Amino acid sequence: MPKIAYVNSPFGDPEIHAPGCADIKKKVRRGFDLAGYAEATTQREAFYDYNADFIDDGYTEEDFWNLKFYPCAGL
């Protein structure tokens, strides 16, 4: 399975990158937060993994974060 990195943006939706993507370091220096890593084979799987706490708390998809997928993630 591909491994992805979640990068929280102070400007909007979280971003999905490959773990070794050079953009992650640049973005962290600009105030972004490396939120963690996950295994995912599809964008939908990554979406539900990232929003798992909201799902557990009974929120609906309208309340979930949208994710911005970058080509380096391979999803």
C-alpha beads as a LAMMPS data file, in Angstrom:
LAMMPS data file: protein, C-alpha beads

75 atoms
74 bonds

1 atom types
1 bond types

-500.0 500.0 xlo xhi
-500.0 500.0 ylo yhi
-500.0 500.0 zlo zhi

Masses

1 110.0

Atoms # bond

1 1 1 0.000 0.000 0.000
2 1 1 1.195 3.523 -0.667
3 1 1 2.103 5.522 2.387
4 1 1 0.926 9.113 2.566
5 1 1 1.616 12.163 4.707
6 1 1 -1.124 14.404 6.084
7 1 1 -0.106 18.062 6.145
8 1 1 -2.457 20.494 7.888
9 1 1 -2.666 23.893 6.262
10 1 1 -3.247 27.106 8.197
11 1 1 -4.977 28.426 5.061
12 1 1 -7.586 25.753 4.356
13 1 1 -7.999 22.080 3.657
14 1 1 -5.340 19.544 4.697
15 1 1 -2.948 18.363 2.020
16 1 1 -1.891 14.837 1.113
17 1 1 1.719 14.291 0.007
18 1 1 4.155 11.416 -0.332
19 1 1 6.178 11.031 2.881
20 1 1 9.448 12.035 1.209
21 1 1 8.038 14.998 -0.718
22 1 1 10.335 18.033 -0.582
23 1 1 7.294 20.324 -0.321
24 1 1 6.571 19.075 3.219
25 1 1 9.716 20.686 4.681
26 1 1 9.009 23.920 2.816
27 1 1 5.435 24.040 4.028
28 1 1 6.335 23.254 7.640
29 1 1 8.693 26.261 7.555
30 1 1 5.714 28.355 6.365
31 1 1 3.496 27.311 9.293
32 1 1 1.951 24.082 8.044
33 1 1 1.800 21.108 10.423
34 1 1 2.894 17.579 9.528
35 1 1 -0.074 15.760 11.063
36 1 1 1.101 12.204 10.477
37 1 1 1.305 9.301 8.083
38 1 1 -1.111 6.627 6.923
39 1 1 -1.467 3.699 4.578
40 1 1 -4.012 4.296 1.827
41 1 1 -4.788 2.855 -1.596
42 1 1 -7.475 5.345 -2.622
43 1 1 -8.399 8.958 -2.019
44 1 1 -11.618 7.826 -0.368
45 1 1 -9.713 5.641 2.100
46 1 1 -7.429 8.557 2.985
47 1 1 -10.467 10.820 3.377
48 1 1 -12.148 8.475 5.859
49 1 1 -8.911 7.814 7.731
50 1 1 -8.234 11.526 8.204
51 1 1 -11.818 12.215 9.311
52 1 1 -12.158 9.121 11.552
53 1 1 -12.601 11.126 14.767
54 1 1 -15.492 13.064 13.246
55 1 1 -17.092 9.814 12.115
56 1 1 -16.742 8.347 15.606
57 1 1 -18.354 11.468 17.094
58 1 1 -21.404 11.186 14.818
59 1 1 -20.704 14.070 12.445
60 1 1 -21.868 13.867 8.816
61 1 1 -19.753 14.153 5.674
62 1 1 -20.755 17.810 5.402
63 1 1 -18.689 18.452 8.555
64 1 1 -15.593 16.543 7.417
65 1 1 -12.400 18.091 6.130
66 1 1 -11.870 17.960 2.385
67 1 1 -8.395 16.846 1.410
68 1 1 -6.185 18.323 -1.294
69 1 1 -4.303 15.489 -3.008
70 1 1 -0.949 16.222 -4.617
71 1 1 0.406 14.057 -7.466
72 1 1 3.382 12.904 -5.360
73 1 1 0.950 10.953 -3.127
74 1 1 0.106 8.645 -6.019
75 1 1 -3.607 8.518 -5.209

Bonds

1 1 1 2
2 1 2 3
3 1 3 4
4 1 4 5
5 1 5 6
6 1 6 7
7 1 7 8
8 1 8 9
9 1 9 10
10 1 10 11
11 1 11 12
12 1 12 13
13 1 13 14
14 1 14 15
15 1 15 16
16 1 16 17
17 1 17 18
18 1 18 19
19 1 19 20
20 1 20 21
21 1 21 22
22 1 22 23
23 1 23 24
24 1 24 25
25 1 25 26
26 1 26 27
27 1 27 28
28 1 28 29
29 1 29 30
30 1 30 31
31 1 31 32
32 1 32 33
33 1 33 34
34 1 34 35
35 1 35 36
36 1 36 37
37 1 37 38
38 1 38 39
39 1 39 40
40 1 40 41
41 1 41 42
42 1 42 43
43 1 43 44
44 1 44 45
45 1 45 46
46 1 46 47
47 1 47 48
48 1 48 49
49 1 49 50
50 1 50 51
51 1 51 52
52 1 52 53
53 1 53 54
54 1 54 55
55 1 55 56
56 1 56 57
57 1 57 58
58 1 58 59
59 1 59 60
60 1 60 61
61 1 61 62
62 1 62 63
63 1 63 64
64 1 64 65
65 1 65 66
66 1 66 67
67 1 67 68
68 1 68 69
69 1 69 70
70 1 70 71
71 1 71 72
72 1 72 73
73 1 73 74
74 1 74 75
